[in-house]
Amino acid sequence: MKIIKYPNQSEYKAILSRPTQDISVIEERVAPILKRVKEEGDIAIRDFALKFDNVALDNFTVNISEIQNAESLLTEDLKTAIKQAYANIYKFHEAQKSVPEKIETIAGVTCWRKSVGIDKVGLYIPGGTAPLFSTVLMLGIPAQIAGCREVVLCTPSNHPAIYFAASLCGISKVFRIGGSQAIAAMAYGTETIPQVYKIFGPGNQYVTAAKMLVNKEGIAIDMPAGPSEVAVYADETAKPAFVAADLLSQAEHGIDSQVLLVSTSETVVEAVNQELSSQLAVLPRAEFAAKALENSQALVVENQEIALEILNQYAAEHLIMSIENAEEVSEKIYNAGSIFLGNYTPESAGDYASGTNHTLPTNGYARAYSGVSLDSFTKKITVQNITQAGIQNLGKTIIEMATAESLEAHANAVRVRLANN
């Protein structure tokens, strides 16, 4: 991990840049895949599974019995853990429900807004090097609470924990396909896979490019996404072993992940670097983590003001604040996907079981995007009701404004009501 001491402000942009590939090149490769799936449906899905994964897919629908039997293939300890995580995530997201509040803006004119679950949503769960059943919970639970009428899950993995998590979330439409072709299938629909209105879930650069391309065609997506990342802000009260463990927990995601350490203490940074070496040596995924650390750096800065400026500019997906008065200082953070306070709040708690959602904006998108929540699976519909007295009270205002915009039909829609009131 590269250590940079007291960088100048002019260097921040270069230091904080993410390791990214040319998206236009990836989109050129993905676009023909989307086109074929759109035109050929299931045939294209089978061809791509054979071409990219060397898998001959006759029937890629996962049977209900396979989903129901998945529980019997898991250890009791894992089932208990998944159920506990489910309960915590459900509790946190259910509390995000809002009750419509009717507002009388003027006498006789009442307006309100209601939340409605998106009819059809698609969840993508990567196969890759880890079975991300936790992501099934993170996406399936808010979809369940929102009341989405049709939830489609696509994953190349056949791990029973994925199917068990799906069953807990009430998901029965599961398809064993992956990659950008899975995104295309959910976006356009095939003979087997239903079309959805919004697609959620992480994936590699090809999956991300596919989501961005179908978004241009009117299919909603959760957010732009890139490689996972964490920033840790540590001072003299931080425990170097904890900080190193947090950095490595993110680095093991993949070689394109990035971790950032910001500290006001050279001693802390040096201690963390030593811990990284010793902890890395015993990790099963050490090769992934070591490559990610090559894209990462530790910054030593003069004071907290500079540290906060850097962290807000970086806009991390995950921000761990291992500092004194962490909650108070966190009020000065305005760009982050999710914040973890104090020495005993690891980022992995949010990844799995504390209750918050781990589907978060990466690559600096936390400057403008929120992480997935219950709201991500709903749409807001405004409603208004005007009485006879209300149109009398508001009518003149509408007529004046419509006439000034030369929209006489708008004005007449009010005049005819006033004339017959």
N, C-alpha and C positions, 0 to 999 in steps of 0.2 A: 504494500500500500504506500503510495507516494505521499510524503509529508511536505507540505508547503507552509513556510513560516511567514507570517505577516505580509500577505499579498497586497498589492496596490489595488484600489478600486477599479482601475482600468483593466485589471487582469481577471476580474470576477467572471465575466461572460465566457471567456475561454476556459477557465478552470471548471465552471459549472456546466459545461456542455455535455450532453448525453452521447454515448456511443450509438450512433444510428446509421442505418443504411439508406441508400437512395430509394425512397418510396416509389418513385416513378418507374424504376426498373422492376420492382416487385409487382406493381400494378399491371405492368405489361405482361407479366407471366400469369397473373391471376385472371385478368379479363377474359381470355379465351375459355378458361375453366367455367366461369360464371355463364358465359354465352352458351356453352354446350349443355350445361345442366338446365338452363332456361328452355332450350329448344328440344332436348332429348330426354330429360327427366331421369327416370330410374336407370336407363341404359348407360347414361353418362356417369352416374354415380358408381355403377359396377365397374365400368372401364377405369375410372380414376382410382378406385380402391385397388385394383389389380396393378395399375401402373405405378402408383406412389407407395403403396403399403404391401404389395405382393400378397394381397388377400383376395380370394375369390368369394364374392358375396352373392349368394343365391337369394337369401331372404335376410334383409338387414333390420327387420322389425324385431325388437326384443319382446318375447312372449310375456304375458302377464304372470304366468306361473314362474318364469325365471326371476322376475322382479320380486315376487312374493317369497320365493324360496331362498333369496339371497341372505336373509337374516340367519338362516341355519348354517351358513358357511363362515360366519364371523365369530370371533371369540366373545365371551360374555363381557369382558372388560372393554373391548372396542364398541360393542353395542351400547353399553352403559355410557361411554364417553360421547358417542354420537347423539344419544338421546338427551344427555345433559346439554350439549351444545345446541341442539334443536330447541330445547326449552328456553335457553338464555337468549338465543337469536330471535325466537318468536316473541318473547316478552318485550324485548327492546323495540322491535318493529311494530308490534301491535299498539304500543304506546304512541306511535306516530299518526294514528288515525285522527282525523279532524271531524268535528261535528259542524255541519253547515250553520252559519250564523246569519240570520236574516237582518238586513240593514234597511231601515226606512230612510232613504236619502233626502226625500222631501215628502210632505204629507200625501199619502196615497200612492207613493212609488216605493216598492220594496224590491230589493236585489239580494241575491245570495249566490253562493258557489257550492257545487257538490262534486265529490270525488267519485269517479267511476273506474273500475278496473278495466285495463286494456283487454279487449276480447281474446286476442290470440297472441301469445308471446313464445319466443323460441329461446332456449337456453343451450349454450355451447359449453361443453366440458372437455378440455383437451385430454389426449391420452398421454403422449410424451413420456417423460421419465418418472412421473409421479401421478398416482390416481387421485385427482383432486375432488374427492367426495365432499370436502368442506365447501367447495364452491357450489355444489348442488344445494346445500342448505342455504347458503348466502343468497342464492337467486330463487330457489324454490319456495322458501318461507314467505318472503314479501309478495310473491305471485299468489300464493295460497291465501294470505291475509287480504290482499287487494280484491280477491274474487275473480281473477282472470279465468274466463270460461274454458279456454283451451291452452294447455301448456305442453309444448313439444321440447323434448330433450334429445340432443344429438351428441354422441361421444363415441370415439373409436375404442374406448376401454370397455372391458367386460368385468371389471373389478366388482365383486359383490357389495362392497361398501358404497359404491356409487348407486347401485340399484336399491340398496336398503335406504339410503338417504332420500332417493327419489320417492320411494313408497311412503316414507314419513311425511313428505311434502304433498302427497296425493297425486303424484305424477305417474301416469300409466302409459303415455305415448313416448316411448324411448326407442331411438334408432341408433344402430351401431355403425355410424359413419363419422368421419372426421375431416379435418382440413378445410380449405376454402370451398370444396364441393358441398360440405355440410351447411355452410353459411348460404350458399346459393340455393340449396334445396329448401331451406326454411324461408328464404326471401321470395322465391318464385313458386314454390310448391312443385311436387312431382306426383306421379301416380300413387305413390305410397306415403309421402311425407306432406303434411298439410302446410299451406302457406301461412305465415304469421305476419303480424303488423310491427313487431319490435323484436330485435335480437339482442341478447345479453351474453356476456361471458368472455373470458380471456382466451388467448391463443398465441401462436407464433406470428411472425411478421406476415405470413401469407393469409392467415385467418384475419389479422387486423386489416390488411389491405382489402380483403374481400368485404369486410364489414363497412369500410369507408366507401367502397365502390357501390355497394347496394344502397347505402345511405343516399348517394347522389340520385338514385332512382326512386326515392320516396319511402324506402323502408327505414324506420327509425332504429337507432342503435343506442346502447346504454351510454357510451362515451368513446372518444378516441382513446387508444391504449397503446402502450409500448412495453418494453421490458420493465420488470418490477424493480423498485428502488427504495432505499431507506436513507434518511439523514439522522444522525445522532448529534445532539448538542450536549456536551459534557463539560462540567467544571470540576473543581477540586473535590466536590462531594460525591462524584461519580465513582462507581466501582469498576475498575478497568476490565475485570473478568466478565462482568455483565455486559459492558459496552461491546467488547470483542465478540461475545456470543450473539448479541443482537445483529452486529454487522455480518457475521457469518451466516446467521439464519436467513438473511436476505440474499447474500451472495450465492448460496447453494441453489437458488432457483435455476440459474443458468449462466452461461458465459457472458451473456449480454446484459445481465443485471448490473446495477451500480449502487455502491454505498458511499456515503459521505460522512466524515466525522469533522465536526467543528468544535473547537475548544479554545478557552482562554489560558490553558495551562500546557506548557511543553512537557512537563512531567507526566501528565495524564496521557497525552498522545503517545509518548514513548512507551509507557506501561501498557497501553492498549495494543500497540504494535507488537510487543513481546507476547502478549496473550494471544493475538491472532495467530502467530507462528505455532505456538504450542497446541492451541485448540484445533487449528486447521489440520494438523498432522494426524489426528485420530478420526476425522470425519469421513464417512463412507463416500460422500459426494465432494471430496476435497478437490478433485480436478476441476469441477464446475466452479467452486468457490474461489479457487486460486486464480482462474482466468478472470472472474468478475473483479477480483481485487486489483488486477492489473489496470482496470478501467476506473479505479476509484482513488480517492485521495483524502488525506487528513489535513485540515487547515488549522493553523494556530493563529489566533487573532488577538488584538490588543485588549478588547473589552466586549461587554455584552451588547452594546449598541451595534457594533460592527457584526457580531455574530448573528444578531436578529436580522440585520440588513441582508446578509448573505443567505440566510435560511428563507427569508421571504422572496428573495430573487430566485432561489433554486426551486421553490414550490414543490417540496417532496411529496411523493405518494404517502409515505409513512414518515412521521417525524417523532423521534424519541427525545424527550427532554430530561436528561439525567443531571439535573441541576438543583440548586437550592431555590426554594419558592417557585417550583415548577408551574403550579397552577396559575399563580399571579403573573408570571412572565409569559405564559402561554397566551394571555389576552393580547399580547403584542404581535402574535402570529396571525397573519391574515391570508397567507397562501400555504395550504397544506391539505392533503387528502384526509388524513386521520392523525391525531396527536396522542402520544403515549407519555404519561407524566410520572416522573420519579424512577427510582432505582428498581422498583419491583413491578413495573408494568412493561413486560416484553412485547414486542410487536407480534410475536406468535400468539399472544392472547387474543388479539383482534383478528388474527388470521383464522382462528379456530372457534373460540368458545366464550369470549367475554360477553358477546351480544351485538357489538357493532358489526357493520358489513365490511368485508375485506375487498370488495370490488370497487376500486378507487382509481381516480385519475392519475396517470403517470406522465412522464416526459414534459413536465411543466404545465400540463393542462389543469392542475389544481388552482391555477390563477383564475380560472373561469368556470370550472366544472366542480360539481359535488360528487361524492361517491354514491353508489347505489343505495336507495332507501325505499320505503313503501311508496313514496311519491313517484319513483321511477316506473312503477307498474300501474299507475293510475293516470287518468287525464282529468282535468278540471273543467267542468261545464258551468257556465254562469246562467242564472235564471233570474227573470224579473217579472213582476206582476204589478200592473198599473190599474187603479180603480178609476171610475168616472171622475171622482174628485181629483184624483192624481193627474189625469191628463189635462184637466183644467189648470192645475197648478204649474205643470211643466210645459204645457203646450206652446205658450208664447216663446219660451226660450228655444224650443226646437225649431219653430217656424222662422224665427229671426236668424238662427245659425244656418239652416238649410237654404233660405233665400239668399243669404250672403255668399253661399257657395254655388249659387245658380242651380240648385237641385230642387226644382219646384215640385217634383213628384213626392219627394221626401216631406216637403212642407204640406202638401195636400193630404198626405196620409194622416196628418194631425188635424188639418182644417175640417175634413169630413167628419171626424169624430167630435170635434168641438161643435160643429153645426147640428149634430144629431144627439147631443148630450142631454 
